[in-house]
Amino acid sequence: MARTDYYNDPNAPRANSLVPSVTAAVRDDEGRLLLIHKIDNDYWALPGGAMELGESIGDAAIREVAEESGIRIEITGLVGLYTSPAHVMAYDDGEVRQEFSVCFHARPLGGKLREDGTETKAARWVEPSELAGLSIHPSMHTRINDALAGLSRPRIL
């Protein structure tokens, strides 16, 4: 399903749903960050997605990272909570979702890096110095920058 992201756009459609979701800032021993290239909006992003009924928010992060990238993770902390009404995502089925994302710090435990072909068209380890050359939505840039800064307190936006 195609998606259009609106961020601080006065012409954005009005949100009609709110879905708890997760992202994970997974860093390997070399300091590289795990990123996925999303099919729905063509941006590079931290892996993540919607929480499902019957799972905890942490379990959702672990599941989503494995589904989208093939990497198994352990959650190591909280980056922040991102709930800006200025960021909405419009889907081609008429849903317009307000951002509601919990972002975690995580470390890889194993697995084989791969795209899933459904939600992700690529998955790779990225050096922080490479981020400027990638197409990343501003809202995702905020989460990535917060994760790389290693804030002593989680950010709540």
C-alpha positions, 0 to 999 in steps of 0.5 A, spaced: 500 500 500 502 506 498 503 512 503 505 519 503 508 522 509 506 529 511 510 533 516 509 540 518 505 541 512 498 546 512 495 542 506 496 535 510 489 531 510 486 530 517 488 524 521 483 519 522 487 514 526 492 513 531 496 506 531 501 505 536 508 503 532 515 502 534 522 503 531 529 500 533 535 504 532 540 497 532 547 499 532 553 493 531 559 493 534 562 497 529 557 503 531 553 502 524 546 503 524 541 498 521 537 501 516 531 499 511 529 502 504 521 502 505 517 500 499 511 504 501 514 511 501 521 510 498 525 513 504 530 509 508 528 508 515 530 505 522 526 498 522 519 498 525 512 498 524 505 497 528 504 493 534 499 488 534 494 485 539 497 480 544 504 483 544 508 488 548 511 494 545 518 491 546 516 485 542 513 489 537 520 492 536 523 485 536 518 482 531 518 488 526 526 488 526 526 481 524 521 481 519 524 487 515 531 486 516 532 478 518 536 481 524 534 478 531 535 484 536 535 485 544 532 492 546 537 495 550 534 502 552 529 507 550 530 513 545 524 516 545 516 517 544 514 520 537 507 523 537 507 529 533 500 531 530 504 535 525 506 528 522 501 524 518 501 518 513 496 518 508 495 511 505 491 509 499 486 506 502 483 513 506 487 512 512 490 518 515 495 516 521 498 521 526 505 519 528 505 515 534 512 511 535 516 508 540 523 508 538 528 503 542 536 502 542 537 495 540 543 491 539 544 485 534 544 478 536 544 474 530 540 473 523 542 474 516 541 481 513 536 481 508 530 485 505 523 482 505 520 484 499 514 486 501 515 492 506 523 493 505 527 493 498 533 493 502 536 493 508 543 494 510 548 497 516 550 504 515 556 508 517 553 515 521 557 519 516 553 516 510 546 518 513 547 525 509 547 521 502 540 517 503 533 519 502 530 519 510 524 523 512 525 529 517 521 525 522 525 519 522 532 524 522 530 526 528 529 519 531 536 517 528 539 523 531 536 522 538 539 515 537 546 517 535 546 522 540 545 517 546 541 522 550 541 521 557 533 522 558 529 519 552 526 524 548 518 525 548 515 529 542 
